[in-house]
Amino acid sequence: MNILRFSDLCAQGKVRGQRVFIRADLNVPQDDAGRITEDTRVRASIPCIQMALDAGAAVMVTSHLGRPTEGEFKPEDSLAPVAQRMAELLGREVPLRARWVDGVEVQPGQVMLLENCRLNKGEKKNSPELAQKMAALCDVFVHDAFGTAHRAEASTYGIAQYAKVACAGPLLAAEIDAISKALAAPRRPLAAIVAGSKVSTKLTILKSLADKVDQLIVGGGIANTFMLAAGLPIGKSLAEADLVGEARAVIQAMKARGAEVPIPTDVVVAKQFAADAPATVKAAAEVAPDDLILDIGPQTAQRLAQQLMAAGTIVWNGPVGVFEFDAFAKGTETIAHAIARSPAFSIAGGGDTLAAIAKYGIEKDVGYISTGGGAFLEVLEGKQLPAFEILEKRARG
C-alpha cells in the first residue's frame, strides 16, 4: 500500500518548525468519577507525539471520546483525564484547548491536546467546511487512529483531503504493514480463525476469507451453524438454522479450492449456560437434544493446534468457546498457546480476542495485535477502509 509515512517525513527533516495535527485514538474507558480505568490507547499514542516533538514540530493532538452530542459540551465528554495521563507519560505539560476549530497557537517543541473532536458540529457527517477549518490549522496531518479508519469523518477523512500533507502515523502504518503481510502477501498455509455467536454478523467475512485461506477455523455459535450444515446434532445450542445453506456454500467454496473448514469431532457440552454448569466432553455425533455446546472438545482442539503449528500465517478473530467460564475455556486456551508457539506470522483483533490474549498472557508471542475492532473486521471483509483510500490518494499527489 503506497502511503506517506510520518516517520519518513521526520527522518527527512520535513516537519521541523511545521504545525503537525495528529488524529489519535484516545477513546479510553473511564469509571463513574471520570478516572481512566485502562490507558493502553493513551500509551499507544505517545510514540507518534514524541516523534513529532523530537523532530521540532508544533504538535496538536485530538481524538473522540465516547458518543457526545455535537455542539453540546458535558464535563463527562472532556479529554481532561487524558491530558493529565498524557502529561504524566510525556513528562511535560499538556494543555487542553476547547473551541479550537477557528484557530490555535502552538509553538515548535510544544504539544497541545484539542478537546473531543466529536463535539464539533459536522464531525460525524464529514462536513467539508469543518474539515477545511481543521486542515487550515496544520501543515501536516497525521492519521494515527486505526480504530477510526473505517469511518469517513471530518477529523479522519475530510482533513486528509484538504491538508497540505496527509500521512500515516506509526500506529496506523504498523496496522497497514501487518494486514498486508497477513492478507495481501501471506506465507502459506494461511489459517483464519473466525469465531463468535452469530454467522449473520460475520457472514461477509467468512465469504471473503473462503477465497483466500487454506484453513477456515470456525468457533462459538458460528461453529454450531457449520455443524448443522455438516449434518451433526447440536441440541439446543446457539445457531442460525436459516443460514445453514450459506455455511454449506462456504464449505463447498473452500473444498473446490482444496482448502478446508475443519468441523469439530468432539465438543464440550452442558445442560445450562452457567459458569458452574457441569461440563461433559462428547463426540460431535452424540450431542443430546438438551445439550448446549459451549466449547470445542480436546481432540478437536489438539487437531486445530497441530494445523496452527504448521501454518505460515494466522489471522485470529474470536475465541472458540465460552472462555470466560473456566470449564469451557480449554479450547480457546489450547488455540491461544498454539498460536503463541507457532512459527507463523500471526495477526489478532477484536475485543474478545484481545481479552483471551490477555487472559493467557501471550501478548508478546502474537505477531501483531490490532487495535481496531470494527476496522479490523472490515479489512477481513475485504473492504477498502476510507482512511487507507484517502491516504493512498494523497500519496499519489
KALIN-V378645 format. One line per field, one symbol per residue. ss: DSSP state (h for helix, s for strand, l for the rest). A space follows every 50 residues. Layout:
ss = ???
This chain:
ss = llllshhhhhhlllllllsssssllllllslllllslllhhhhhhhhhhh hhhhlllsssssllllllllllllhhhllhhhhhhhhhhhllllssslll llllllllllssssllhhhllllllllhhhhhhhhhlllssssllhhhll lllhhhhhhhhhllsssslhhhhhhhhhhhhhhhlllllsssssssllhh hhhhhhhhhhllllssssshhhhhhhhhhlllllllllllhhhhhhhhhh hhhhhhlllslllllssssslllllllllsssshhhlllllssssslhhh hhhhhhhhhlllsssssllllllllhhhlhhhhhhhhhhhhlllssssll hhhhhhhhhlllhhhllsslllhhhhhhhhlllllhhhhhhhhhhhl
